[in-house]
Structures are given as C-alpha cells and as structure tokens.
Amino acid sequence: MALPPTLETSLTPQELTFITEEQEIEIVPAFSMSKIRLVSGVYGPFDPPRRATVPLWLALSLKRKKKCRIVPPDWLSPEILSAMVQEEMNEPHALWANMPRHLFETAKVLLDVAPMDLPDPAQIRSILLHLRHLRLAKIRSALRPPPPTNTSHLNPGEEAPPDTGAFSGRGEYMSLTGFTPLEVAQMKGLFGGVLKVVGKLSEGGEGMDVDP
C-alpha cells in the first residue's frame, strides 16, 4: 500500500523512536533467569544485582512490569546535558555540536517510562527543552537571508561583492553536520519547501501562486 505524500520523504518521529528502541541498554533485573533467545539475539543471564544488557524495547517492557531498573546512558544527566548546551552556545553560527545519535528519542522514552531511574528528571526535561529550542533557533537563523550589503563605502563604479549566502544560488551550503536523525526528519520538509521556492524564484517565479 502506498504511503501518503507526507510520509514518503522522511521517517516520522514515531518511526525513529521505534528504531531507537533497538539500541542496547543496561538494566538491573529484579528477577532471576537464564539466557533467553529472541529473534534479535540472546540476552542474559539475569542474576540480580548484576547488570544485563538488553534492547531498549525489552528494558522498557520489563520496567513497565516492575521487573528491572534501567541504567540510563552516561550522557543523560543534568551535568553532561548542561555541558552540551554550553558547547552548542559556543559553536559558531550555522554549525551544530555533535550529540548522541538518538538523544531526544532515548531521553523521551526513558523520561516517560522510567523517570524514577534518572537523576533529577525534572531538571533533565528542562535542559533538553532548552537544548532543543537553542538548536531550532540556530536553524532558523541560518535559514534567514543575509541583510542587504551596505554599499556606501564603495568607490564610484565599484561593485559590491557577490552574495554568498545560503540562498544566493552560488554561495555556501548550510552544513547539516551534527544534526540528529530526528532533527533531519523534522527539518526535511521545511528544507524541501524552501528549496522549491528558491528554485522558482531563480526561474523568474513562473508557476508560483502568490497571494496578492
């Protein structure tokens, strides 16, 4: 069955979360069991208080049944997340700090299912929201066309240097290095729409529907 047009170009946040739940994470089981064999692999033994490594989806399932304690990733702490925010603020314009690949999806499911296993979940939520807004603000700033060039200092007959902004059609590209898969998926529709408008404008606006 064909997908609707809105889903043909990128994965949805729900699909990315599904993919994220295949990553492995450590748990402290609250039960004893020998190794179990699943389609995705063999896990165990489960012998508390020893840690066991399982897929995130299995850890979430066991947590919902109160069968384990989830050991969060090292980066999911207020101190390290605050350092990520500071690093992001120190990055130059239109550049993004590298983050854990599935930072936002992993943090969301753990905050939803196992907040009691995280250090200060309320502060983690606040820092993640700040980080998300900070990165979105930088994206919007990078997409904004540059201000008009001031030509008052030029000599008579001297031309202004060419625009090499992201929308000049002949200048720099906006780097996506450091984007997480979720950010790429969410911004893909926006980028596609912007590029279509820029393309039509460069062709003289033919075929564009513009409200008066």
C-alpha positions as a Markdown table, in Angstrom:
| # | Residue | x | y | z |
|---|---|---|---|---|
| 1 | Met | 0.0 | 0.0 | 0.0 |
| 2 | Ala | 1.4 | 3.4 | -1.0 |
| 3 | Leu | 2.2 | 5.8 | 1.8 |
| 4 | Pro | 0.5 | 9.3 | 1.9 |
| 5 | Pro | 2.7 | 12.0 | 0.4 |
| 6 | Thr | 3.5 | 13.5 | 3.8 |
| 7 | Leu | 5.3 | 10.2 | 4.8 |
| 8 | Glu | 7.1 | 9.5 | 1.6 |
| 9 | Thr | 10.1 | 11.7 | 2.1 |
| 10 | Ser | 11.2 | 11.0 | 5.7 |
| 11 | Leu | 10.6 | 8.9 | 8.8 |
| 12 | Thr | 8.1 | 10.1 | 11.4 |
| 13 | Pro | 9.2 | 10.7 | 15.0 |
| 14 | Gln | 7.3 | 7.6 | 16.0 |
| 15 | Glu | 9.2 | 5.5 | 13.4 |
| 16 | Leu | 12.5 | 7.0 | 14.6 |
| 17 | Thr | 11.6 | 6.1 | 18.2 |
| 18 | Phe | 10.9 | 2.5 | 17.1 |
| 19 | Ile | 14.3 | 2.4 | 15.5 |
| 20 | Thr | 15.9 | 3.9 | 18.6 |
| 21 | Glu | 14.4 | 1.2 | 20.8 |
| 22 | Glu | 16.6 | -1.4 | 19.0 |
| 23 | Gln | 19.7 | 0.1 | 20.7 |
| 24 | Glu | 21.1 | -1.8 | 23.7 |
| 25 | Ile | 21.0 | -0.5 | 27.2 |
| 26 | Glu | 21.9 | -1.9 | 30.7 |
| 27 | Ile | 19.4 | -2.9 | 33.3 |
| 28 | Val | 19.5 | -4.3 | 36.8 |
| 29 | Pro | 17.0 | -7.1 | 36.8 |
| 30 | Ala | 14.6 | -7.8 | 39.6 |
| 31 | Phe | 14.2 | -11.5 | 38.7 |
| 32 | Ser | 16.5 | -14.5 | 38.1 |
| 33 | Met | 16.5 | -16.3 | 34.8 |
| 34 | Ser | 19.0 | -18.0 | 32.5 |
| 35 | Lys | 19.7 | -16.7 | 29.0 |
| 36 | Ile | 16.7 | -16.1 | 26.7 |
| 37 | Arg | 16.8 | -16.4 | 23.0 |
| 38 | Leu | 14.8 | -13.9 | 20.9 |
| 39 | Val | 14.7 | -13.1 | 17.2 |
| 40 | Ser | 17.0 | -10.1 | 17.8 |
| 41 | Gly | 19.6 | -12.1 | 19.8 |
| 42 | Val | 20.4 | -13.9 | 23.1 |
| 43 | Tyr | 20.2 | -11.9 | 26.3 |
| 44 | Gly | 21.0 | -12.7 | 29.9 |
| 45 | Pro | 21.6 | -14.3 | 32.2 |
| 46 | Phe | 19.5 | -12.2 | 34.6 |
| 47 | Asp | 21.1 | -12.5 | 38.0 |
| 48 | Pro | 20.5 | -9.6 | 40.3 |
| 49 | Pro | 22.2 | -7.4 | 41.3 |
| 50 | Arg | 24.4 | -8.0 | 38.3 |
| 51 | Arg | 23.7 | -5.8 | 35.3 |
| 52 | Ala | 22.4 | -7.2 | 32.0 |
| 53 | Thr | 22.4 | -5.7 | 28.5 |
| 54 | Val | 19.2 | -5.8 | 26.5 |
| 55 | Pro | 17.5 | -3.9 | 23.7 |
| 56 | Leu | 15.8 | -0.7 | 24.9 |
| 57 | Trp | 12.3 | -2.0 | 23.9 |
| 58 | Leu | 12.8 | -5.0 | 26.2 |
| 59 | Ala | 14.1 | -2.8 | 29.0 |
| 60 | Leu | 11.0 | -0.6 | 28.7 |
| 61 | Ser | 8.7 | -3.7 | 28.7 |
| 62 | Leu | 10.4 | -5.1 | 31.8 |
| 63 | Lys | 10.2 | -1.7 | 33.5 |
| 64 | Arg | 6.5 | -1.4 | 32.9 |
| 65 | Lys | 6.1 | -4.7 | 34.7 |
| 66 | Lys | 8.4 | -3.6 | 37.5 |
| 67 | Lys | 10.9 | -6.3 | 36.7 |
| 68 | Cys | 14.0 | -4.2 | 36.4 |
| 69 | Arg | 15.8 | -0.9 | 37.0 |
| 70 | Ile | 17.1 | 0.8 | 33.9 |
| 71 | Val | 20.6 | 2.2 | 33.9 |
| 72 | Pro | 20.5 | 5.4 | 31.9 |
| 73 | Pro | 23.2 | 6.4 | 29.4 |
| 74 | Asp | 26.1 | 8.3 | 30.9 |
| 75 | Trp | 25.1 | 11.4 | 29.0 |
| 76 | Leu | 21.6 | 11.5 | 30.4 |
| 77 | Ser | 22.5 | 13.6 | 33.5 |
| 78 | Pro | 22.0 | 17.3 | 34.3 |
| 79 | Glu | 25.7 | 17.9 | 34.3 |
| 80 | Ile | 26.5 | 16.4 | 30.9 |
| 81 | Leu | 23.4 | 17.8 | 29.3 |
| 82 | Ser | 24.3 | 21.3 | 30.6 |
| 83 | Ala | 27.7 | 20.9 | 29.1 |
| 84 | Met | 26.1 | 20.0 | 25.8 |
| 85 | Val | 24.1 | 23.3 | 26.0 |
| 86 | Gln | 27.2 | 25.3 | 26.7 |
| 87 | Glu | 29.0 | 23.5 | 23.8 |
| 88 | Glu | 26.1 | 24.4 | 21.5 |
| 89 | Met | 26.2 | 28.0 | 22.5 |
| 90 | Asn | 29.9 | 28.1 | 21.8 |
| 91 | Glu | 29.6 | 26.7 | 18.3 |
| 92 | Pro | 29.8 | 29.4 | 15.5 |
| 93 | His | 26.8 | 30.5 | 13.6 |
| 94 | Ala | 25.2 | 27.7 | 11.3 |
| 95 | Leu | 27.3 | 25.0 | 13.0 |
| 96 | Trp | 25.9 | 22.4 | 15.4 |
| 97 | Ala | 27.6 | 20.5 | 18.2 |
| 98 | Asn | 27.7 | 16.7 | 17.9 |
| 99 | Met | 25.1 | 15.0 | 20.0 |
| 100 | Pro | 24.3 | 11.3 | 20.8 |
| 101 | Arg | 22.7 | 10.0 | 17.7 |
| 102 | His | 19.2 | 9.4 | 19.2 |
| 103 | Leu | 19.5 | 11.8 | 22.2 |
| 104 | Phe | 15.9 | 13.2 | 22.1 |
| 105 | Glu | 14.1 | 9.9 | 21.3 |
| 106 | Thr | 16.0 | 8.0 | 24.0 |
| 107 | Ala | 15.5 | 10.7 | 26.6 |
| 108 | Lys | 11.8 | 10.9 | 25.9 |
| 109 | Val | 11.0 | 7.2 | 26.3 |
| 110 | Leu | 13.1 | 7.0 | 29.5 |
| 111 | Leu | 11.5 | 10.1 | 30.9 |
| 112 | Asp | 8.1 | 8.7 | 30.1 |
| 113 | Val | 8.6 | 5.2 | 31.3 |
| 114 | Ala | 11.4 | 5.3 | 33.9 |
| 115 | Pro | 11.7 | 8.8 | 35.3 |
| 116 | Met | 12.5 | 7.3 | 38.8 |
| 117 | Asp | 15.6 | 5.7 | 37.3 |
| 118 | Leu | 17.0 | 9.1 | 36.2 |
| 119 | Pro | 18.9 | 11.7 | 38.3 |
| 120 | Asp | 16.6 | 14.7 | 38.7 |
| 121 | Pro | 14.2 | 14.1 | 35.8 |
| 122 | Ala | 12.5 | 17.5 | 36.1 |
| 123 | Gln | 15.9 | 19.2 | 35.5 |
| 124 | Ile | 16.7 | 16.9 | 32.6 |
| 125 | Arg | 13.4 | 17.8 | 30.9 |
| 126 | Ser | 14.1 | 21.5 | 31.4 |
| 127 | Ile | 17.7 | 21.2 | 30.0 |
| 128 | Leu | 16.6 | 19.1 | 27.0 |
| 129 | Leu | 13.9 | 21.7 | 26.2 |
| 130 | His | 16.4 | 24.5 | 26.4 |
| 131 | Leu | 18.8 | 22.5 | 24.1 |
| 132 | Arg | 16.1 | 21.8 | 21.6 |
| 133 | His | 15.0 | 25.4 | 21.4 |
| 134 | Leu | 18.6 | 26.6 | 21.1 |
| 135 | Arg | 19.3 | 24.3 | 18.2 |
| 136 | Leu | 16.0 | 25.3 | 16.5 |
| 137 | Ala | 16.8 | 29.0 | 16.9 |
| 138 | Lys | 20.2 | 28.4 | 15.2 |
| 139 | Ile | 18.5 | 26.6 | 12.4 |
| 140 | Arg | 16.1 | 29.5 | 11.8 |
| 141 | Ser | 18.9 | 32.0 | 12.0 |
| 142 | Ala | 20.9 | 30.0 | 9.4 |
| 143 | Leu | 17.9 | 29.9 | 7.1 |
| 144 | Arg | 17.3 | 33.7 | 7.3 |
| 145 | Pro | 18.6 | 35.6 | 4.2 |
| 146 | Pro | 21.6 | 37.9 | 4.9 |
| 147 | Pro | 20.9 | 41.6 | 5.3 |
| 148 | Pro | 21.4 | 43.9 | 2.3 |
| 149 | Thr | 25.1 | 44.8 | 1.7 |
| 150 | Asn | 26.0 | 48.3 | 2.6 |
| 151 | Thr | 27.5 | 49.9 | -0.5 |
| 152 | Ser | 28.0 | 53.4 | 0.9 |
| 153 | His | 31.7 | 52.8 | 1.4 |
| 154 | Leu | 32.3 | 51.7 | -2.2 |
| 155 | Asn | 34.1 | 53.9 | -4.7 |
| 156 | Pro | 32.1 | 55.1 | -7.8 |
| 157 | Gly | 31.8 | 52.3 | -10.3 |
| 158 | Glu | 32.9 | 49.7 | -7.8 |
| 159 | Glu | 30.5 | 46.8 | -7.5 |
| 160 | Ala | 29.5 | 45.2 | -4.2 |
| 161 | Pro | 30.9 | 41.7 | -3.6 |
| 162 | Pro | 28.6 | 38.9 | -4.7 |
| 163 | Asp | 26.2 | 37.4 | -2.1 |
| 164 | Thr | 27.5 | 34.0 | -1.0 |
| 165 | Gly | 24.7 | 33.3 | 1.5 |
| 166 | Ala | 22.8 | 30.0 | 1.7 |
| 167 | Phe | 20.1 | 31.3 | -0.7 |
| 168 | Ser | 22.2 | 33.1 | -3.3 |
| 169 | Gly | 22.3 | 30.1 | -5.6 |
| 170 | Arg | 26.0 | 30.4 | -5.9 |
| 171 | Gly | 27.3 | 30.6 | -2.4 |
| 172 | Glu | 27.8 | 28.4 | 0.6 |
| 173 | Tyr | 25.7 | 25.4 | 1.7 |
| 174 | Met | 24.3 | 25.2 | 5.2 |
| 175 | Ser | 26.1 | 22.4 | 7.0 |
| 176 | Leu | 23.9 | 19.6 | 8.5 |
| 177 | Thr | 26.8 | 18.0 | 10.3 |
| 178 | Gly | 25.8 | 17.4 | 13.9 |
| 179 | Phe | 22.1 | 17.0 | 13.2 |
| 180 | Thr | 20.4 | 14.1 | 14.9 |
| 181 | Pro | 18.2 | 11.8 | 12.7 |
| 182 | Leu | 15.1 | 13.3 | 14.4 |
| 183 | Glu | 16.2 | 16.9 | 13.5 |
| 184 | Val | 16.9 | 15.8 | 9.9 |
| 185 | Ala | 13.5 | 14.2 | 9.6 |
| 186 | Gln | 11.7 | 17.2 | 11.1 |
| 187 | Met | 13.5 | 19.8 | 9.1 |
| 188 | Lys | 13.5 | 17.8 | 5.8 |
| 189 | Gly | 10.0 | 19.1 | 4.8 |
| 190 | Leu | 11.0 | 22.7 | 5.6 |
| 191 | Phe | 14.2 | 22.4 | 3.6 |
| 192 | Gly | 12.4 | 20.9 | 0.7 |
| 193 | Gly | 9.8 | 23.7 | 0.7 |
| 194 | Val | 12.4 | 26.4 | 1.0 |
| 195 | Leu | 14.4 | 25.0 | -1.9 |
| 196 | Lys | 11.4 | 24.7 | -4.1 |
| 197 | Val | 10.6 | 28.4 | -3.5 |
| 198 | Val | 14.2 | 29.4 | -4.1 |
| 199 | Gly | 14.2 | 27.4 | -7.3 |
| 200 | Lys | 11.1 | 29.0 | -8.7 |
| 201 | Leu | 12.3 | 32.5 | -7.7 |
| 202 | Ser | 15.6 | 31.9 | -9.6 |
| 203 | Glu | 13.5 | 30.9 | -12.6 |
| 204 | Gly | 11.6 | 34.2 | -12.5 |
| 205 | Gly | 8.7 | 33.0 | -10.3 |
| 206 | Glu | 7.0 | 31.0 | -13.1 |
| 207 | Gly | 4.2 | 28.8 | -11.8 |
| 208 | Met | 4.2 | 30.3 | -8.3 |
| 209 | Asp | 0.9 | 31.0 | -6.6 |
| 210 | Val | 1.4 | 34.2 | -4.6 |
| 211 | Asp | -1.5 | 35.8 | -2.7 |
| 212 | Pro | -2.0 | 39.5 | -3.6 |
